[in-house]
């Protein structure tokens, strides 16, 4: 990712922070509409999960200039997700739901360039996580 993409991600994310809980709720609503089979991975009360998800995205965005720290956390996250029963195919569904959510919440701020930046970020995150599961912990 280049500096302009990082800037687009940070600026768009900062726009969402005031509506962080609403954005997180919309993400899970979208995720479960896109694939109802994923609902079993979560308890009945999503409040804590929404907070964790949004905090993780916030961490990822904050660490874009610190790839070593980000990679370390993503590897740990991948192993936790594996233990929860998340499959590699689920990452695509999550990515699509995330991008739909961002587009819906950002509206006119969701430019083709912003979309490409978020796609690249999600691809990098996913690749790091999935690759960590292929090698010993």
C-alpha positions in Angstrom: 0.0 0.0 0.0 1.2 3.4 -0.8 1.0 6.6 1.2 -2.1 7.9 -0.7 -3.9 4.7 0.0 -3.0 4.8 3.7 -4.2 8.4 3.9 -7.5 7.5 2.2 -8.0 4.6 4.7 -7.1 6.8 7.7 -9.3 9.7 6.6 -12.3 7.5 5.8 -11.9 5.5 9.0 -11.8 8.8 11.1 -15.0 9.8 9.4 -16.7 6.6 10.8 -15.4 6.8 14.3 -18.2 9.0 15.6 -20.7 6.3 14.4 -18.5 3.3 15.3 -21.2 1.2 17.0 -23.7 1.9 14.3 -21.1 0.9 11.7 -20.2 -2.3 13.6 -23.9 -3.2 13.9 -24.4 -2.7 10.2 -21.4 -4.8 9.4 -22.8 -7.8 11.4 -26.3 -7.3 9.9 -24.8 -7.3 6.4 -22.5 -10.3 7.2 -25.5 -12.4 8.5 -27.6 -11.4 5.5 -24.9 -12.5 3.1 -24.2 -15.8 4.9 -26.6 -16.9 7.6 -24.4 -19.9 8.3 -21.8 -17.7 10.0 -24.3 -16.7 12.7 -23.4 -19.8 14.7 -19.9 -18.4 15.4 -21.3 -15.7 17.6 -23.3 -15.6 20.8 -26.7 -14.0 21.1 -25.4 -10.7 22.4 -23.3 -9.0 19.7 -22.4 -5.9 21.7 -19.0 -7.1 22.9 -18.2 -8.6 19.5 -19.1 -5.4 17.7 -16.7 -3.5 20.1 -13.9 -6.0 19.5 -14.4 -5.9 15.7 -14.3 -2.1 15.6 -11.4 -1.9 18.0 -9.4 -4.4 15.8 -10.1 -2.3 12.7 -9.0 0.8 14.6 -5.8 -1.0 15.6 -5.1 -2.1 12.0 -5.6 1.4 10.7 -3.5 2.9 13.5 -0.7 0.4 12.7 -0.4 0.9 9.0 3.0 2.6 9.4 4.1 -0.2 11.8 3.9 -3.4 9.7 5.9 -5.6 12.1 3.5 -4.9 15.0 0.5 -5.3 12.8 1.7 -8.6 11.4 2.3 -10.0 14.9 -1.2 -9.1 16.0 -2.8 -10.4 12.8 -1.0 -13.8 13.2 -2.4 -14.1 16.7 -5.8 -13.1 15.5 -5.7 -15.7 12.8 -5.0 -18.4 15.3 -7.8 -17.3 17.5 -10.2 -17.3 14.6 -9.1 -20.8 13.6 -9.9 -22.0 17.2 -13.3 -20.4 16.9 -14.0 -22.4 13.7 -13.6 -19.7 11.1 -12.8 -21.2 7.7 -10.6 -19.7 5.0 -13.6 -19.2 2.8 -15.3 -17.1 5.4 -12.6 -14.4 4.9 -14.1 -13.5 1.5 -17.6 -13.2 3.0 -16.3 -11.0 5.7 -14.4 -8.8 3.3 -17.5 -8.3 1.1 -19.6 -7.4 4.1 -17.0 -5.0 5.3 -16.7 -3.2 2.0 -20.5 -3.0 1.7 -20.7 -1.5 5.2 -18.0 1.0 4.5 -19.6 2.1 1.2 -23.0 2.5 2.9 -21.7 4.5 5.8 -19.2 6.7 3.9 -21.6 7.4 1.0 -20.0 10.2 -1.1 -16.7 9.7 0.6 -16.6 6.2 -0.8 -14.7 7.0 -4.0 -13.2 4.4 -6.4 -9.8 5.2 -4.9 -11.0 4.7 -1.3 -12.6 1.4 -2.3 -9.4 0.3 -3.9 -7.4 1.3 -0.8 -9.7 -0.7 1.5 -9.7 -3.7 -0.8 -5.9 -3.7 -0.8 -5.8 -3.4 3.0 -8.3 -6.2 3.4 -6.4 -8.4 0.9 -3.1 -7.8 2.9 -4.7 -8.5 6.2 -6.4 -11.7 4.9 -3.2 -12.9 3.2 -1.2 -12.3 6.4 -3.7 -14.1 8.5 -4.2 -17.1 6.2 -0.4 -17.5 5.6 0.2 -17.6 9.3 -2.1 -20.7 9.5 0.0 -22.5 6.9 3.2 -22.3 8.9 3.9 -23.3 12.5 2.9 -20.9 15.2 
